[in-house]
Amino acid sequence: MADIGIDEDFQKLEEEIAAMPQLIASFEQQDGIKEIIFDPTRTESLQELYDATGLELDVVARESVREYLSQAEDLVSLHQGVKECDDVLKMMEEVLYTFETDLRSVSQDIQALQNHSKQLTMRHTNRAALHREVSGLVEQLVLPPDLVRTILDQDIKDEGYLADLETLNFIAHHSEDLRDQGVQSAGDVLSVSQTLCMKAVRKARDFQLKLIFGLRKPKTNVQILQNSVLLKYSYLNRFLFINSPTTANEIRVHYVETVSRIYSGYFKAYINNLSKLSYTIADKTDLLGMPEEKKKAMFSQKQVHKNRASVFSLTNANVHAATAKAAPTLSTSPTFATAVSDSPLLSTNRATILSEVEQTPSIIPHVAVQHGLKYPYEYVFHSMVRLLVDTAYAEHMFIVEFFGRTMYLDPETGMLFTPIFTKILTMITENLQGYLAASYDCLGLLLMIGIAGFNKDLLKSKRRVSIPPLETYIGTLEQMIWDRLNKLLESNIDSIKTATPKTLGGVDTQRLGPHYVTRRYAEFAASVHTINCIITGRLSIKASPDEKITAWMTVLRTAIERLLDKLVQEVSDPRGQTVFLMNNYSHILNVLREHQPDSNAGGDMNVPGTRTFNEDAARFDYCFNTQVLVFIEEELHRYYGPLISYIKSSDIHTTAQPLASSSPTPSSEHTSSSSTPIPIPGTSSSSSSSVTAAPLSTSPTAQAGYNAELVDKHATDFATSWKDNLERIHHDVMNFFNDFELGSDVLKKTLSQLVLYYKRFEEVYRRNSRSRDGTTQGKAFIPTSTLTYEITKRYSMFS
């Protein structure tokens, strides 16, 4: 094999050598080879070069053959090693191929195992879910022995009984549902569970009746027993309602009967005791237009525990007297002393019960008897209604939690409020009807309307509970009171309409003060407005009686105005008539302003409750100011009639302006000019009113109408008597008006108007005296500055 390879190599070498000339010839034309071949410095020929190169190549070839032959054995060994490597690699290839085949087989096995694992997991999950459902079903259908022993043997008060009873109730109704769905095993459990339920129903019935009958024990605090005992076993009612509706209804009936009897007894005793604590404020003779003599005759024959000042006003003198009577006993009872002394029930203002209705406590009869306290009926009414609302609210909350809202609002049984409180509502209604039949206290009725409205709103606004039967009942009470109040208001208005000066005893023509009917009306109107504003401020606009009160007070105001028109005819002197009307209107205004509603009284000037007050005050203020203007003109005409008549009838057309605009002016300036404000005598710069003289006409017509002798006569007459007349005006005003504030105000306005008239007269006198003799005024003329200075100095006490 080695020889064959060597021969082949030699053969290839010879072939290459033989082709060398041709190869050289092909490269002859190339520049690099061409330079070597045709180098001019080369001396040998190409053939010689070829031959030399051939010899060198032969030498090299022989050396290579010799070296090759010396390494022949190594080459053979190398050849043999390569061959062996080829065999090993071929074997490795077969092994790897076999391994690849095995791996492919393992991968398929792994995939098959994964699919099998998934199937096993799915089976396990399904079996676990089935186990849970089946075990739950079994647990719901199985009655544990401990539960059966508890239901049959243990007492309801024992711990855990109610929980087991709830479990039994669930199992019984769940097994019934399963039976209806076709689960056959549920039927066996159902019969056993129903038997246990019936035994539990009998035990629960006896237990509930025992608790309910326990409320009937004397001196039992029902609410404490309800909250501490009955509510703990409220589930028994729901259990009975589900498993034995007849038994549940029996429990309700016994509860209603028991509680109704207890509450009726409490309310009956309470209402009877309250009735003994009320006193009568007004009777049928207490009308606005009733003659004073007739009332006095009746009073002399009848002893009544009341004070007539409380009839037409909110002043409660009887409560004040009762408080004074009870004061000595307060020190011996320190516990109750604070309660009585701080109680709003002892306030001398009857409206306090309305403005502080939330803080006003109910009357405690035995405490009131102990301290000799008596109350107007509105306090009795407040105590009854407040106790009713509190009791009904507490009972409503208990019943909803004890019986459950579903049972409480059962359409067949209805709300339990009516059967429980029917007797109580009847007692309150009868008590109120008895009072209304003999009541003539309009203010008390209006206060009761406010109290009823507040208690009706109390449930919705504060306690956020709706008890429709109670709200309807309180609305019925309101309507009953309104019916009686409407009749009384109509009677009072009729008494004023039918009154005559003769029946009322005439008018005191000497004093000309406010008539007693006017005093009654003023107090009554102010009291009504006060109550109306408090009610409107505390209740919603829809619930307030403002519209009705407005209508009645408008009619009453018209009636009193017409009565004053009748009474004033009894005064023959026109000036006396004016004074009489001024005193009456002023008294009404003063009383109304004393009771003007504000935020402290519970009202708000921006709410409709003040509308009636504003209308009355505005009307009487207009009437009063009209009479003031009339009085001022009459008083000034009495002493300065010719002068004023001359000024008004003068051809210069300077008619007196009405009383004054309200622009403050300095009282220290006594100068006079046609446009300078004249200060009102005796007023300060902060509260004075001023009048401004109208400018005089200087037309020829005005000058032509001037009578110098008449002007001089008026100036002389004024100068001789003006101081005495001022004293007479002062004396008249202060005698006519006993009210110092009213008298001083009328005097200020009268003297201000006098200064205004005289200012105009001074302008006439100066202008015409200047054109007559060149002087500004005569010797007898009194300047306006002197008049104003004298008035300010004399009557500074009115400032």
WOPENOR-V449164 format. One record per residue. N is the residue number from 0. SS is DSSP state (2 for helix, 1 for strand, 0 for the rest). OMEGA is omega in whole degrees, 0 to 359 (999 if undefined). Layout:
# WOPENOR-V449164
<<N:SS:OMEGA> <N:SS:OMEGA>>
This chain:
# WOPENOR-V449164
<<0:0:180> <1:2:180> <2:2:181> <3:2:181> <4:2:181> <5:2:180> <6:2:180> <7:2:181> <8:2:178> <9:2:180> <10:2:178> <11:2:182> <12:2:180> <13:2:180> <14:2:180> <15:2:180> <16:2:180> <17:2:181> <18:0:184> <19:2:181> <20:2:179> <21:2:179> <22:2:178> <23:2:180> <24:2:181> <25:2:180> <26:2:183> <27:0:186> <28:0:178> <29:0:190> <30:2:184> <31:2:180> <32:2:181> <33:2:180> <34:2:180> <35:2:183> <36:2:186> <37:0:176> <38:0:184> <39:0:182> <40:0:181> <41:0:184> <42:0:182> <43:0:181> <44:0:182> <45:2:180> <46:2:180> <47:2:177> <48:2:180> <49:2:182> <50:2:180> <51:2:180> <52:2:179> <53:2:180> <54:2:179> <55:2:181> <56:2:179> <57:2:179> <58:2:180> <59:2:182> <60:2:180> <61:2:179> <62:2:181> <63:2:181> <64:2:181> <65:2:180> <66:2:179> <67:2:181> <68:2:178> <69:2:181> <70:0:185> <71:2:181> <72:2:179> <73:2:180> <74:2:178> <75:2:178> <76:2:178> <77:2:179> <78:2:180> <79:2:179> <80:2:178> <81:2:180> <82:2:179> <83:2:177> <84:2:177> <85:2:179> <86:2:179> <87:2:180> <88:2:178> <89:2:179> <90:2:178> <91:2:178> <92:2:179> <93:2:179> <94:2:179> <95:2:179> <96:2:179> <97:2:179> <98:2:178> <99:2:179> <100:2:179> <101:2:179> <102:2:179> <103:2:179> <104:2:178> <105:2:178> <106:2:178> <107:2:178> <108:2:179> <109:2:179> <110:2:178> <111:2:178> <112:2:177> <113:2:178> <114:2:179> <115:2:178> <116:2:177> <117:2:179> <118:2:178> <119:2:178> <120:2:179> <121:2:179> <122:2:180> <123:2:180> <124:2:181> <125:2:180> <126:2:178> <127:2:178> <128:2:178> <129:2:179> <130:2:179> <131:2:181> <132:2:182> <133:2:180> <134:2:177> <135:2:178> <136:2:180> <137:2:179> <138:2:180> <139:2:181> <140:2:183> <141:0:175> <142:0:181> <143:0:179> <144:2:179> <145:2:179> <146:2:180> <147:2:179> <148:2:179> <149:2:182> <150:2:186> <151:2:192> <152:2:187> <153:0:177> <154:0:181> <155:0:181> <156:0:181> <157:0:181> <158:0:178> <159:0:183> <160:2:182> <161:2:178> <162:2:178> <163:2:179> <164:2:177> <165:2:177> <166:2:178> <167:2:180> <168:2:179> <169:2:182> <170:2:182> <171:2:184> <172:2:177> <173:2:178> <174:2:177> <175:2:177> <176:2:180> <177:2:177> <178:2:178> <179:2:179> <180:0:176> <181:0:178> <182:0:187> <183:0:182> <184:2:181> <185:2:181> <186:2:180> <187:2:180> <188:2:183> <189:2:182> <190:2:180> <191:2:182> <192:2:178> <193:2:177> <194:2:177> <195:2:179> <196:2:180> <197:2:177> <198:2:177> <199:2:178> <200:2:180> <201:2:180> <202:2:180> <203:2:178> <204:2:181> <205:2:181> <206:2:181> <207:2:179> <208:2:178> <209:2:179> <210:2:182> <211:2:178> <212:2:176> <213:2:177> <214:0:185> <215:0:180> <216:0:180> <217:0:177> <218:0:177> <219:0:175> <220:0:188> <221:2:185> <222:2:178> <223:2:179> <224:2:178> <225:2:186> <226:2:185> <227:2:185> <228:0:188> <229:2:183> <230:2:179> <231:2:184> <232:2:180> <233:2:180> <234:2:179> <235:2:180> <236:2:178> <237:2:177> <238:2:179> <239:2:181> <240:2:181> <241:2:188> <242:2:180> <243:0:182> <244:2:179> <245:2:178> <246:2:178> <247:2:178> <248:2:177> <249:2:178> <250:2:179> <251:2:181> <252:2:180> <253:2:179> <254:2:180> <255:2:180> <256:2:182> <257:2:183> <258:2:178> <259:2:179> <260:2:181> <261:2:182> <262:2:179> <263:2:178> <264:2:178> <265:2:183> <266:2:180> <267:2:179> <268:2:182> <269:2:181> <270:2:178> <271:2:179> <272:2:179> <273:2:182> <274:2:180> <275:0:184> <276:0:181> <277:1:177> <278:0:184> <279:0:179> <280:0:184> <281:0:173> <282:0:187> <283:0:178> <284:0:183> <285:0:176> <286:0:184> <287:0:183> <288:0:180> <289:0:179> <290:0:182> <291:2:182> <292:2:181> <293:2:179> <294:2:180> <295:2:179> <296:2:180> <297:2:182> <298:2:182> <299:2:181> <300:2:190> <301:0:179> <302:0:182> <303:0:181> <304:0:178> <305:0:179> <306:0:186> <307:0:177> <308:2:182> <309:2:184> <310:2:185> <311:2:179> <312:0:180> <313:0:178> <314:1:185> <315:0:184> <316:2:182> <317:2:177> <318:2:178> <319:2:179> <320:2:179> <321:2:178> <322:2:178> <323:2:179> <324:2:183> <325:2:186> <326:2:182> <327:2:183> <328:2:184> <329:2:183> <330:0:180> <331:0:180> <332:0:185> <333:2:181> <334:2:183> <335:2:184> <336:2:180> <337:2:181> <338:2:182> <339:2:184> <340:2:181> <341:2:187> <342:0:175> <343:2:180> <344:2:183> <345:2:180> <346:0:178> <347:0:178> <348:1:184> <349:0:181> <350:0:180> <351:2:181> <352:2:181> <353:2:181> <354:2:179> <355:0:187> <356:0:180> <357:0:182> <358:0:182> <359:0:181> <360:0:175> <361:0:180> <362:0:172> <363:0:191> <364:2:185> <365:2:176> <366:2:178> <367:2:178> <368:2:181> <369:2:183> <370:0:175> <371:0:182> <372:0:174> <373:0:187> <374:1:168> <375:0:188> <376:2:180> <377:2:176> <378:2:176> <379:2:179> <380:2:178> <381:2:182> <382:2:180> <383:2:184> <384:2:180> <385:2:178> <386:2:178> <387:2:181> <388:2:180> <389:2:180> <390:2:180> <391:2:179> <392:2:180> <393:2:181> <394:2:178> <395:2:181> <396:2:179> <397:2:184> <398:2:180> <399:2:181> <400:2:185> <401:2:181> <402:2:184> <403:0:184> <404:2:180> <405:2:179> <406:2:184> <407:2:182> <408:0:178> <409:0:182> <410:0:180> <411:0:182> <412:0:181> <413:0:178> <414:0:184> <415:2:180> <416:2:185> <417:2:180> <418:2:181> <419:2:190> <420:2:182> <421:2:181> <422:2:180> <423:2:179> <424:2:178> <425:2:179> <426:2:179> <427:2:179> <428:2:180> <429:2:178> <430:2:179> <431:2:179> <432:2:177> <433:2:178> <434:2:183> <435:2:182> <436:2:182> <437:0:184> <438:0:174> <439:0:183> <440:0:182> <441:2:182> <442:2:178> <443:2:179> <444:2:179> <445:2:175> <446:2:179> <447:2:176> <448:2:177> <449:2:179> <450:2:179> <451:2:179> <452:2:179> <453:2:182> <454:2:177> <455:2:178> <456:2:183> <457:2:182> <458:2:185> <459:2:188> <460:2:186> <461:0:185> <462:0:175> <463:0:179> <464:0:178> <465:0:175> <466:0:187> <467:2:180> <468:2:179> <469:2:178> <470:2:178> <471:2:181> <472:2:179> <473:2:175> <474:2:177> <475:2:177> <476:2:178> <477:2:182> <478:2:177> <479:2:180> <480:2:179> <481:2:180> <482:2:179> <483:2:180> <484:2:178> <485:2:179> <486:2:181> <487:2:178> <488:2:177> <489:2:178> <490:2:179> <491:2:179> <492:2:178> <493:2:179> <494:2:177> <495:2:180> <496:2:183> <497:2:181> <498:0:177> <499:0:177> <500:0:181> <501:0:181> <502:0:180> <503:0:178> <504:0:177> <505:0:183> <506:0:176> <507:0:184> <508:0:178> <509:0:183> <510:0:180> <511:0:180> <512:0:180> <513:0:179> <514:0:182> <515:2:174> <516:2:176> <517:2:179> <518:2:178> <519:2:182> <520:2:182> <521:2:179> <522:2:181> <523:2:181> <524:2:179> <525:2:180> <526:2:179> <527:2:179> <528:2:179> <529:2:181> <530:2:182> <531:2:180> <532:2:179> <533:2:181> <534:2:182> <535:2:179> <536:2:184> <537:2:183> <538:0:176> <539:0:183> <540:0:180> <541:0:184> <542:0:185> <543:0:182> <544:0:189> <545:2:183> <546:2:180> <547:2:181> <548:2:179> <549:2:180> <550:2:181> <551:2:183> <552:2:175> <553:2:178> <554:2:180> <555:2:178> <556:2:178> <557:2:180> <558:2:181> <559:2:177> <560:2:180> <561:2:177> <562:2:178> <563:2:176> <564:2:177> <565:2:184> <566:2:184> <567:2:178> <568:2:178> <569:2:178> <570:0:184> <571:0:183> <572:0:179> <573:2:179> <574:2:177> <575:2:176> <576:2:179> <577:2:181> <578:2:180> <579:2:179> <580:2:179> <581:2:180> <582:2:180> <583:2:180> <584:2:179> <585:2:179> <586:2:179> <587:2:180> <588:2:181> <589:2:181> <590:2:179> <591:2:182> <592:2:176> <593:2:181> <594:0:181> <595:0:183> <596:0:174> <597:0:184> <598:2:181> <599:2:181> <600:2:178> <601:0:181> <602:0:180> <603:0:184> <604:0:181> <605:0:182> <606:0:182> <607:2:182> <608:2:180> <609:2:184> <610:2:181> <611:2:178> <612:2:181> <613:2:179> <614:2:179> <615:2:181> <616:2:180> <617:2:181> <618:2:182> <619:2:175> <620:2:177> <621:2:179> <622:2:181> <623:2:181> <624:2:177> <625:2:180> <626:2:176> <627:2:178> <628:2:179> <629:2:181> <630:2:181> <631:2:179> <632:2:181> <633:2:181> <634:2:180> <635:2:177> <636:2:180> <637:2:184> <638:2:181> <639:2:185> <640:2:181> <641:2:181> <642:2:181> <643:2:179> <644:2:179> <645:2:181> <646:2:182> <647:2:184> <648:2:183> <649:0:180> <650:0:180> <651:0:173> <652:0:176> <653:0:181> <654:0:181> <655:0:177> <656:0:177> <657:0:179> <658:0:184> <659:0:168> <660:1:184> <661:0:175> <662:0:183> <663:0:177> <664:0:178> <665:0:182> <666:0:182> <667:0:181> <668:0:180> <669:0:177> <670:0:182> <671:0:174> <672:0:186> <673:0:182> <674:0:180> <675:0:179> <676:1:178> <677:1:181> <678:1:175> <679:0:183> <680:0:172> <681:0:179> <682:0:178> <683:0:183> <684:0:182> <685:0:185> <686:0:185> <687:0:172> <688:0:181> <689:1:178> <690:1:182> <691:1:182> <692:0:179> <693:0:179> <694:0:183> <695:0:178> <696:0:178> <697:0:182> <698:0:177> <699:2:179> <700:2:179> <701:2:180> <702:2:182> <703:2:182> <704:0:184> <705:0:177> <706:0:187> <707:2:182> <708:2:180> <709:2:178> <710:2:178> <711:2:181> <712:2:178> <713:2:180> <714:2:180> <715:2:180> <716:2:180> <717:2:183> <718:2:183> <719:2:188> <720:2:190> <721:2:180> <722:2:178> <723:2:180> <724:2:176> <725:2:179> <726:2:180> <727:2:178> <728:2:179> <729:2:180> <730:2:180> <731:2:184> <732:2:184> <733:2:176> <734:2:182> <735:2:188> <736:0:180> <737:0:176> <738:0:185> <739:2:180> <740:2:178> <741:2:181> <742:2:180> <743:2:180> <744:2:179> <745:2:179> <746:2:178> <747:2:182> <748:2:180> <749:2:180> <750:2:176> <751:2:178> <752:2:176> <753:2:179> <754:2:179> <755:2:178> <756:2:184> <757:2:175> <758:2:179> <759:2:178> <760:2:180> <761:2:178> <762:2:179> <763:2:184> <764:2:182> <765:2:184> <766:2:185> <767:2:176> <768:2:178> <769:2:180> <770:2:184> <771:2:185> <772:2:176> <773:0:177> <774:0:182> <775:0:180> <776:0:180> <777:0:181> <778:0:184> <779:0:184> <780:0:178> <781:0:179> <782:0:178> <783:2:179> <784:2:178> <785:2:180> <786:2:182> <787:2:179> <788:2:181> <789:2:179> <790:2:180> <791:2:182> <792:2:184> <793:2:189> <794:0:178> <795:2:180> <796:2:180> <797:2:184> <798:0:999>>
